Amino acid sequence: MKLASLKHGRDGRLVVVSKDLTRATDAFFIAPTLQAALDDWERLAPRLADLAEQLEHGSVPAFRFHEHDCAAPLPRAFQWADGSAYVNHVALVRQARGAEMPASFWEDPLMYQGGSDALLGPREAIVAADEASGIDFEAEVAVVTGDVPMGSDAAAARGLIRLVMLANDVSLRALVPGELAKGFGFFQSKPSSAFSPVAVTPDELGPAWDGARLHLALSSYVNGKAFGSPDAGEDMTFDFPTLIAHAAKTRRLGAGTIIGSGTVSNRDADGGPGRPVADGGRGYSCIAEQRMVETILRGEAHTPFLRFGDTVRIEMRDAAGHSIFGAIEQEVRAPD
Ligand SMILES: O=C(O)/C=C/C(=O)CC(=O)CC(=O)O
Protein backbone atom coordinates (compact mmCIF):
# COMPACT_ATOMS: atom_id res chain seq x y z
CA MET A 1 0.00 0.00 0.00
CA LYS A 2 0.96 3.62 -0.49
CA LEU A 3 0.60 6.10 2.38
CA ALA A 4 0.94 9.89 2.53
CA SER A 5 0.48 12.66 5.08
CA LEU A 6 -1.48 15.62 3.75
CA LYS A 7 -0.45 18.98 5.20
CA HIS A 8 -2.45 19.39 8.41
CA GLY A 9 -1.16 20.63 11.75
CA ARG A 10 2.29 19.48 12.81
CA ASP A 11 2.00 15.78 11.94
CA GLY A 12 -0.16 15.75 8.82
CA ARG A 13 -3.34 13.77 8.12
CA LEU A 14 -2.92 10.15 7.05
CA VAL A 15 -4.32 9.13 3.66
CA VAL A 16 -4.08 5.95 1.61
CA VAL A 17 -3.04 6.68 -1.98
CA SER A 18 -3.88 4.66 -5.10
CA LYS A 19 -1.08 2.71 -6.78
CA ASP A 20 -1.10 5.11 -9.75
CA LEU A 21 -0.88 8.14 -7.39
CA THR A 22 -4.02 9.76 -8.83
CA ARG A 23 -6.50 9.25 -5.96
CA ALA A 24 -6.51 9.14 -2.18
CA THR A 25 -8.88 8.32 0.62
CA ASP A 26 -8.87 9.47 4.24
CA ALA A 27 -7.46 7.01 6.74
CA PHE A 28 -7.88 9.15 9.87
CA PHE A 29 -10.63 6.86 11.22
CA ILE A 30 -7.98 4.10 11.36
CA ALA A 31 -5.05 6.27 12.47
CA PRO A 32 -4.93 10.09 12.47
CA THR A 33 -1.25 10.23 11.56
CA LEU A 34 1.37 7.94 10.05
CA GLN A 35 3.22 7.89 13.38
CA ALA A 36 0.04 6.64 15.11
CA ALA A 37 -0.22 3.87 12.51
CA LEU A 38 3.43 2.89 13.04
CA ASP A 39 2.97 2.87 16.82
CA ASP A 40 0.28 0.15 16.49
CA TRP A 41 1.33 -1.36 13.14
CA GLU A 42 0.44 -5.05 13.71
CA ARG A 43 -3.17 -4.10 14.46
CA LEU A 44 -3.62 -1.18 12.06
CA ALA A 45 -1.62 -2.17 8.95
CA PRO A 46 -4.16 -4.88 7.92
CA ARG A 47 -6.98 -2.31 8.22
CA LEU A 48 -5.02 0.19 6.12
CA ALA A 49 -4.31 -2.54 3.56
CA ASP A 50 -8.06 -3.30 3.34
CA LEU A 51 -8.74 0.39 2.75
CA ALA A 52 -6.07 0.46 0.03
CA GLU A 53 -7.76 -2.46 -1.70
CA GLN A 54 -11.15 -0.75 -1.51
CA LEU A 55 -9.60 2.39 -2.99
CA GLU A 56 -8.28 0.37 -5.94
CA HIS A 57 -11.77 -1.10 -6.46
CA GLY A 58 -13.42 2.31 -6.25
CA SER A 59 -15.60 1.20 -3.34
CA VAL A 60 -14.69 4.02 -0.91
CA PRO A 61 -15.04 7.79 -1.31
CA ALA A 62 -11.89 9.16 -2.90
CA PHE A 63 -10.46 12.51 -3.93
CA ARG A 64 -7.81 13.63 -6.41
CA PHE A 65 -4.32 13.17 -4.98
CA HIS A 66 -1.99 16.11 -5.50
CA GLU A 67 1.66 15.68 -4.54
CA HIS A 68 1.93 19.38 -3.66
CA ASP A 69 -0.63 18.88 -0.87
CA CYS A 70 1.73 16.51 0.93
CA ALA A 71 3.87 17.03 3.96
CA ALA A 72 6.73 14.57 4.47
CA PRO A 73 5.23 11.12 5.23
CA LEU A 74 6.54 11.73 8.78
CA PRO A 75 6.60 15.55 9.07
CA ARG A 76 8.50 15.14 12.33
CA ALA A 77 10.04 11.86 13.32
CA PHE A 78 11.49 10.59 16.57
CA GLN A 79 14.65 9.69 14.69
CA TRP A 80 16.32 10.33 11.30
CA ALA A 81 19.63 8.53 10.98
CA ASP A 82 21.36 8.66 7.64
CA GLY A 83 23.84 5.98 6.67
CA SER A 84 26.50 6.15 4.00
CA ALA A 85 26.03 2.84 2.24
CA TYR A 86 27.50 3.80 -1.15
CA VAL A 87 31.17 4.00 -0.36
CA ASN A 88 31.86 5.44 -3.86
CA HIS A 89 30.08 8.61 -2.67
CA VAL A 90 32.10 8.81 0.53
CA ALA A 91 35.36 8.34 -1.35
CA LEU A 92 34.52 11.13 -3.83
CA VAL A 93 33.25 13.73 -1.33
CA ARG A 94 36.26 13.08 0.90
CA GLN A 95 38.61 13.39 -2.07
CA ALA A 96 36.86 16.70 -2.90
CA ARG A 97 37.79 18.14 0.48
CA GLY A 98 41.22 16.52 0.63
CA ALA A 99 40.35 14.07 3.43
CA GLU A 100 41.60 10.47 3.65
CA MET A 101 39.04 7.66 3.60
CA PRO A 102 39.98 4.98 6.13
CA ALA A 103 39.83 1.38 4.81
CA SER A 104 37.46 0.53 7.70
CA PHE A 105 34.69 2.50 5.88
CA TRP A 106 34.26 -0.61 3.68
CA GLU A 107 33.37 -2.76 6.72
CA ASP A 108 31.90 -0.40 9.30
CA PRO A 109 29.02 1.86 8.14
CA LEU A 110 29.17 5.61 8.61
CA MET A 111 25.97 7.07 10.04
CA TYR A 112 24.97 10.49 11.29
CA GLN A 113 21.94 11.67 13.22
CA GLY A 114 19.96 14.27 11.28
CA GLY A 115 17.50 16.81 12.61
CA SER A 116 14.00 15.30 12.53
CA ASP A 117 11.78 17.92 14.15
CA ALA A 118 11.09 19.73 10.86
CA LEU A 119 11.27 17.35 7.90
CA LEU A 120 10.32 18.95 4.59
CA GLY A 121 7.46 17.94 2.32
CA PRO A 122 8.20 17.11 -1.32
CA ARG A 123 7.48 20.61 -2.66
CA GLU A 124 8.84 22.68 0.24
CA ALA A 125 11.67 25.02 -0.64
CA ILE A 126 15.30 24.52 0.35
CA VAL A 127 15.87 27.72 2.30
CA ALA A 128 19.50 28.75 2.67
CA ALA A 129 20.87 31.91 4.22
CA ASP A 130 23.83 32.15 1.87
CA GLU A 131 24.28 31.01 -1.74
CA ALA A 132 27.99 30.66 -1.01
CA SER A 133 27.40 27.82 1.46
CA GLY A 134 27.72 25.21 -1.32
CA ILE A 135 24.04 24.21 -1.50
CA ASP A 136 23.81 20.61 -2.66
CA PHE A 137 21.21 17.86 -2.87
CA GLU A 138 21.71 14.18 -2.04
CA ALA A 139 19.21 11.74 -3.58
CA GLU A 140 18.65 8.74 -1.35
CA VAL A 141 16.34 5.84 -0.54
CA ALA A 142 15.11 5.66 3.07
CA VAL A 143 13.21 3.11 5.14
CA VAL A 144 10.94 3.54 8.15
CA THR A 145 11.23 0.92 10.88
CA GLY A 146 8.96 -0.52 13.51
CA ASP A 147 10.27 -0.88 17.08
CA VAL A 148 13.78 -2.32 16.81
CA PRO A 149 15.13 -3.92 20.01
CA MET A 150 18.67 -2.98 21.02
CA GLY A 151 21.19 -5.45 19.62
CA SER A 152 18.97 -6.68 16.76
CA ASP A 153 21.00 -8.32 14.03
CA ALA A 154 20.46 -7.73 10.31
CA ALA A 155 18.21 -10.79 9.94
CA ALA A 156 15.85 -9.46 12.63
CA ALA A 157 16.05 -5.91 11.24
CA ARG A 158 14.94 -7.13 7.80
CA GLY A 159 11.51 -8.02 9.19
CA LEU A 160 11.14 -4.63 10.88
CA ILE A 161 11.20 -2.49 7.72
CA ARG A 162 7.70 -1.04 7.48
CA LEU A 163 7.95 1.51 4.68
CA VAL A 164 10.25 2.70 1.92
CA MET A 165 10.47 6.28 0.55
CA LEU A 166 12.88 8.75 -1.10
CA ALA A 167 14.88 11.48 0.60
CA ASN A 168 16.83 14.60 -0.27
CA ASP A 169 19.54 14.98 2.35
CA VAL A 170 20.24 18.66 1.65
CA SER A 171 23.89 19.50 2.35
CA LEU A 172 25.86 22.74 2.65
CA ARG A 173 29.26 21.68 1.33
CA ALA A 174 31.17 24.81 2.29
CA LEU A 175 30.28 24.24 5.95
CA VAL A 176 31.26 20.54 6.05
CA PRO A 177 35.07 20.70 6.41
CA GLY A 178 35.09 23.15 9.33
CA GLU A 179 32.22 21.40 11.07
CA LEU A 180 33.65 17.87 10.75
CA ALA A 181 37.07 19.11 11.83
CA LYS A 182 35.56 19.89 15.24
CA GLY A 183 34.98 16.13 15.68
CA PHE A 184 31.27 16.23 16.61
CA GLY A 185 29.79 15.59 13.15
CA PHE A 186 27.28 17.37 10.90
CA PHE A 187 24.91 19.99 12.26
CA GLN A 188 24.77 23.33 10.42
CA SER A 189 25.96 21.64 7.22
CA LYS A 190 22.85 19.40 7.17
CA PRO A 191 19.70 21.56 7.16
CA SER A 192 16.22 19.97 6.94
CA SER A 193 15.93 16.93 4.70
CA ALA A 194 12.95 16.45 2.35
CA PHE A 195 10.98 13.28 1.63
CA SER A 196 8.87 11.89 -1.21
CA PRO A 197 5.09 12.47 -1.26
CA VAL A 198 4.38 8.80 -0.63
CA ALA A 199 5.90 6.03 1.51
CA VAL A 200 5.16 2.48 0.38
CA THR A 201 5.11 -0.92 2.03
CA PRO A 202 7.91 -3.17 0.70
CA ASP A 203 5.40 -5.54 -1.03
CA GLU A 204 4.43 -2.62 -3.28
CA LEU A 205 7.91 -2.75 -4.86
CA GLY A 206 7.60 -6.29 -6.24
CA PRO A 207 10.82 -8.01 -7.30
CA ALA A 208 12.71 -4.68 -7.26
CA TRP A 209 12.85 -5.04 -3.45
CA ASP A 210 14.88 -8.04 -2.27
CA GLY A 211 14.22 -7.43 1.42
CA ALA A 212 17.41 -5.45 1.83
CA ARG A 213 18.01 -3.25 -1.25
CA LEU A 214 15.87 -1.50 -3.88
CA HIS A 215 17.02 -2.43 -7.38
CA LEU A 216 15.86 0.53 -9.47
CA ALA A 217 17.40 3.71 -10.86
CA LEU A 218 17.02 6.85 -8.76
CA SER A 219 16.75 9.84 -11.07
CA SER A 220 17.76 13.40 -10.23
CA TYR A 221 17.24 16.53 -12.33
CA VAL A 222 18.59 20.05 -11.81
CA ASN A 223 16.54 22.80 -13.45
CA GLY A 224 14.75 20.13 -15.51
CA LYS A 225 17.97 18.63 -16.88
CA ALA A 226 18.91 15.01 -16.13
CA PHE A 227 21.72 14.96 -13.56
CA GLY A 228 21.94 11.29 -12.60
CA SER A 229 20.24 7.93 -12.65
CA PRO A 230 22.40 5.51 -10.66
CA ASP A 231 20.88 2.17 -9.66
CA ALA A 232 20.08 2.09 -5.93
CA GLY A 233 20.59 -1.68 -5.82
CA GLU A 234 24.17 -1.55 -7.14
CA ASP A 235 27.26 -0.69 -5.11
CA MET A 236 25.25 -0.48 -1.86
CA THR A 237 27.98 -1.85 0.36
CA PHE A 238 25.72 -1.90 3.46
CA ASP A 239 22.11 -2.95 2.86
CA PHE A 240 19.19 -1.56 4.89
CA PRO A 241 19.04 -4.40 7.47
CA THR A 242 22.78 -3.89 8.12
CA LEU A 243 22.28 -0.13 8.53
CA ILE A 244 19.38 -0.69 10.95
CA ALA A 245 21.40 -3.23 12.97
CA HIS A 246 24.25 -0.69 13.09
CA ALA A 247 21.90 2.01 14.44
CA ALA A 248 20.44 -0.40 17.02
CA LYS A 249 23.76 -1.71 18.29
CA THR A 250 23.70 0.22 21.57
CA ARG A 251 20.12 1.53 21.80
CA ARG A 252 16.63 0.51 20.78
CA LEU A 253 14.98 2.36 17.90
CA GLY A 254 11.42 3.59 18.28
CA ALA A 255 8.74 2.83 15.69
CA GLY A 256 8.91 5.50 13.00
CA THR A 257 12.71 5.69 12.93
CA ILE A 258 13.88 6.76 9.47
CA ILE A 259 17.11 5.19 8.19
CA GLY A 260 18.64 6.67 5.03
CA SER A 261 20.82 4.86 2.53
CA GLY A 262 23.19 7.74 1.93
CA THR A 263 23.69 9.25 -1.51
CA VAL A 264 23.08 6.64 -4.21
CA SER A 265 26.27 6.29 -6.22
CA ASN A 266 27.57 3.77 -8.75
CA ARG A 267 31.07 2.90 -9.82
CA ASP A 268 31.96 2.28 -13.46
CA ALA A 269 32.47 -1.28 -14.67
CA ASP A 270 36.23 -0.68 -14.38
CA GLY A 271 35.85 0.40 -10.73
CA GLY A 272 36.22 4.10 -11.59
CA PRO A 273 34.00 6.82 -10.13
CA GLY A 274 31.47 6.88 -13.00
CA ARG A 275 30.87 9.64 -15.55
CA PRO A 276 28.54 12.64 -15.77
CA VAL A 277 25.34 12.26 -17.84
CA ALA A 278 26.81 14.68 -20.42
CA ASP A 279 29.68 12.22 -20.96
CA GLY A 280 27.32 9.28 -21.46
CA GLY A 281 27.51 8.03 -17.85
CA ARG A 282 24.81 7.39 -15.28
CA GLY A 283 25.66 10.66 -13.57
CA TYR A 284 25.42 11.36 -9.86
CA SER A 285 22.94 11.92 -7.03
CA CYS A 286 24.67 15.04 -5.72
CA ILE A 287 26.66 17.92 -7.19
CA ALA A 288 29.79 17.35 -5.06
CA GLU A 289 30.45 14.00 -6.75
CA GLN A 290 30.09 15.46 -10.23
CA ARG A 291 32.43 18.34 -9.33
CA MET A 292 35.06 15.87 -8.06
CA VAL A 293 34.84 13.77 -11.24
CA GLU A 294 35.13 16.94 -13.37
CA THR A 295 38.27 17.78 -11.42
CA ILE A 296 39.67 14.29 -12.03
CA LEU A 297 38.79 14.33 -15.76
CA ARG A 298 39.42 17.98 -16.67
CA GLY A 299 41.48 19.50 -13.91
CA GLU A 300 38.70 21.68 -12.48
CA ALA A 301 35.05 21.60 -11.42
CA HIS A 302 32.63 23.55 -13.58
CA THR A 303 29.19 22.48 -12.31
CA PRO A 304 28.10 25.11 -9.76
CA PHE A 305 26.37 24.25 -6.52
CA LEU A 306 22.68 25.25 -6.35
CA ARG A 307 21.71 28.91 -6.49
CA PHE A 308 18.54 30.72 -5.46
CA GLY A 309 15.80 29.94 -8.00
CA ASP A 310 17.28 26.56 -9.01
CA THR A 311 15.13 23.43 -8.70
CA VAL A 312 15.98 19.84 -7.88
CA ARG A 313 13.74 16.91 -8.75
CA ILE A 314 14.21 13.37 -7.42
CA GLU A 315 12.07 10.47 -8.57
CA MET A 316 12.11 6.69 -8.99
CA ARG A 317 10.16 4.84 -11.68
CA ASP A 318 9.20 1.17 -11.77
CA ALA A 319 10.00 -1.19 -14.65
CA ALA A 320 6.89 0.06 -16.48
CA GLY A 321 7.99 3.69 -16.14
CA HIS A 322 5.46 4.68 -13.45
CA SER A 323 6.50 6.92 -10.59
CA ILE A 324 6.50 4.85 -7.39
CA PHE A 325 6.80 7.47 -4.66
CA GLY A 326 5.87 10.66 -6.51
CA ALA A 327 8.56 13.29 -6.92
CA ILE A 328 10.54 15.46 -4.56
CA GLU A 329 10.73 18.81 -6.37
CA GLN A 330 12.24 21.70 -4.44
CA GLU A 331 13.21 25.24 -5.30
CA VAL A 332 16.18 26.85 -3.59
CA ARG A 333 15.27 30.13 -1.90
CA ALA A 334 16.68 32.85 0.32
CA PRO A 335 14.91 33.30 3.67
CA ASP A 336 11.82 35.60 3.51
O1 LIG B 1 32.32 13.86 4.01
C1 LIG B 1 31.72 14.79 3.46
O2 LIG B 1 32.28 15.79 3.01
C2 LIG B 1 30.27 14.72 3.30
C3 LIG B 1 29.63 13.58 3.42
C4 LIG B 1 28.20 13.50 3.26
O3 LIG B 1 27.50 14.48 3.02
C5 LIG B 1 27.72 12.14 3.38
C6 LIG B 1 26.34 11.92 3.83
O4 LIG B 1 25.57 12.77 4.20
C7 LIG B 1 25.91 10.50 3.76
C8 LIG B 1 25.82 10.02 2.36
O5 LIG B 1 25.12 10.65 1.60
O6 LIG B 1 26.41 8.99 2.03
The ligand as a Gaussian input file, in Angstrom:
#p B3LYP/6-31G(d) Opt

LIG

0 1
 O       32.315000      13.861000       4.009000
 C       31.725000      14.789000       3.462000
 O       32.279000      15.788000       3.010000
 C       30.267000      14.723000       3.296000
 C       29.625000      13.579000       3.424000
 C       28.195000      13.499000       3.262000
 O       27.501000      14.483000       3.018000
 C       27.715000      12.139000       3.375000
 C       26.344000      11.921000       3.834000
 O       25.568000      12.766000       4.196000
 C       25.908000      10.499000       3.763000
 C       25.820000      10.021000       2.358000
 O       25.115000      10.650000       1.595000
 O       26.409000       8.994000       2.026000

